[in-house]
Amino acid sequence: MTTENLGRFDVVVVGAGTGGLCTAIEAATGGARVLLIDKQQEIGGMLHIANGEFSGAGTRRQAAHGISDTPEEHFAEVMRLSHGKADERLAWQTVRAQGRTVDWLESQGFEFDPATPGLVHGHEVYSVPRTYWGVRAGLSVIDALRPLLDGLVEQGAVTVRFGVRIEGAVVEDGRVAGVTGTGPDGGEVTAYGDAVVLATGGYDANLELRNRFLPPGCENALIACLDHATGDGLVLAEELGAGISGDGYFIPVMGLIPDPGRPGFAVDYREAFVEVAPAYRTPYEIWVNRDGERFVAEDTTSPEHRERALLRQPGIEMHIIWDQAIAAAAEPLIRNGAGDWTPERMRDEHSRGRWIVAADSLEELAGKLGVSPGGLVETVRRYNEAVAAGHDPDHGRTTLPIPISQAPYYALTSVAASLLSRDGLRVNGELAVLDREGDPIPGLYAVGEVLGNNVFAGDNYVGGMSVTPAMTLGRELGRALAARRGSGRG
Ligand SMILES: Cc1cc2nc3c(=O)[nH]c(=O)nc-3n(C[C@H](O)[C@H](O)[C@H](O)COP(=O)(O)OP(=O)(O)OC[C@H]3O[C@@H](n4cnc5c(N)ncnc54)[C@H](O)[C@@H]3O)c2cc1C
């Protein structure tokens, strides 16, 4: 086992995901000597699985599409969609510059999906198209940033170390002066910097930590992010006395499928999820809870409405029910980003028994699901009546294509999922981490999901308001740290 000193740098960035990459790139471009550390073997963090949708107003791309928009309008919508619960100061700090982030990505050759700027219906929709994504989803962001980083590494401005897990801070004279951790061979690693930036992402893959922040009754939520999100930066900073929010907000992501091989985790989002947004697929099925009862109009256009309805169900789970006729008539229920869930693949999945349960009667189906048989039979009867009448008195659903009456019957269980951390480190406008009294911890900064998404989205999801603040504030922090270089304070 070895002990390695990686040296002294102007800026040590822990985490080479969305926020860390942008911080490192801007700090080095501004002249700082940067060390970028990641516990994994590659850059990109959550961008490997994320949709990578980002938002910004007043962009060149909007102008080219004749869309009139301003940061002020974007900010007003962030506050509206977050029910006034986003942190006004930090939300404005990022939103005012997000358009410039979009233009910057464009200058780096970012490969925009031709449909952008667009409206996205997976979360409450903005009133104007100001969301962008790449042809390779989150990977497109990595594609745009990688050449910049490689160029800076070649110039010697950035040193990158993979496979190093940072676990602690070096504190000298009351200020954070470096980090310590474990290297690829299990040996101790130390690095020194005038500024240490925690860009370690969220904690959602760390069940114990995640459940500390979730409201009671939501512990069942599936983990839907990548395994690296273990909250290391949060734990490190908390040990230094950092203040951490504890808002108790949770709004789930819907449509994730429990992974039979990994209890508590969702099937990888890149492989499969259920499309629940009616803007993207006409719903033929019904959704029932453990009592076999419907709980929401399955065609509601409000993601927040259906997400909150699911949170009120026992076990925060739902069973999607359909029959043979729907299997033949509807578009594939299961999707993924690659778009390879063809009708043929969906047909095969019906008989694979991996995620889909099949039965010759509704009673048998209910038995297999652990759902009340009487409840399910009665619910389907009422639903079929609604289809015949063209009117759903129970939930006001207006998409009523065909009844559920032809065996075999099918079901797929979906559980509310968490994919990004709601709570996190408290920071000031310089992104300096604050202690529990609200004073900056000298030398320590944070950016990205380690701040918690509540500061940018309140108790809701707001389009692009995780990836874009990570990039935008990361760039801002990198520039500021480069400007302060040599001043003795990072
Ligand atoms: C399925 C999915 C879809 C999403 N879609 C969107 C979307 O469309 N739009 C949006 O705005 N947000 C989206 N998000 C959220 C968004 O991707 C993340 O919030 C954002 O990318 C986080 O960036 P980050 O830099 O803070 O962290 P990450 O990208 O998670 O990077 C953190 C990095 O730190 C490293 N690290 C962690 N701990 C240590 C340690 N101790 N030592 C060294 N390295 C460490 C990790 O290995 C990782 O590389 C999505 C998330 C998921 C899971």
The ligand as an ORCA input file, in Angstrom:
! r2SCAN-3c Opt
* xyz 0 1
  C     -32.207      9.209    -14.985
  C     -31.862     10.643    -14.715
  C     -32.260     11.625    -15.610
  C     -31.951     12.964    -15.343
  N     -32.308     13.905    -16.266
  C     -32.045     15.212    -16.003
  C     -32.394     16.213    -16.951
  O     -32.862     15.923    -18.048
  N     -32.166     17.518    -16.617
  C     -31.626     17.890    -15.412
  O     -31.479     19.087    -15.163
  N     -31.248     16.947    -14.517
  C     -31.426     15.628    -14.791
  N     -31.021     14.675    -13.907
  C     -30.219     15.104    -12.741
  C     -28.817     15.517    -13.193
  O     -28.297     14.574    -14.110
  C     -27.864     15.631    -12.012
  O     -28.464     16.355    -10.969
  C     -26.579     16.349    -12.405
  O     -26.008     15.767    -13.553
  C     -25.622     16.277    -11.224
  O     -24.376     16.832    -11.579
  P     -23.223     16.865    -10.481
  O     -22.003     17.327    -11.179
  O     -23.664     17.591     -9.295
  O     -23.046     15.343    -10.034
  P     -22.682     14.062    -10.880
  O     -22.890     14.274    -12.324
  O     -23.390     12.955    -10.215
  O     -21.112     13.911    -10.682
  C     -20.541     13.661     -9.429
  C     -19.183     13.035     -9.674
  O     -18.498     13.002     -8.422
  C     -17.829     11.767     -8.295
  N     -17.657     11.501     -6.868
  C     -18.625     11.322     -5.940
  N     -18.083     11.124     -4.728
  C     -16.743     11.182     -4.896
  C     -15.643     11.036     -4.009
  N     -15.810     10.776     -2.719
  N     -14.385     11.152     -4.504
  C     -14.179     11.382     -5.834
  N     -15.196     11.511     -6.722
  C     -16.458     11.424     -6.254
  C     -18.748     10.776     -8.982
  O     -18.055      9.618     -9.368
  C     -19.265     11.599    -10.169
  O     -18.479     11.433    -11.316
  C     -31.273     13.328    -14.155
  C     -30.860     12.337    -13.266
  C     -31.141     10.998    -13.548
  C     -30.670      9.945    -12.598
*
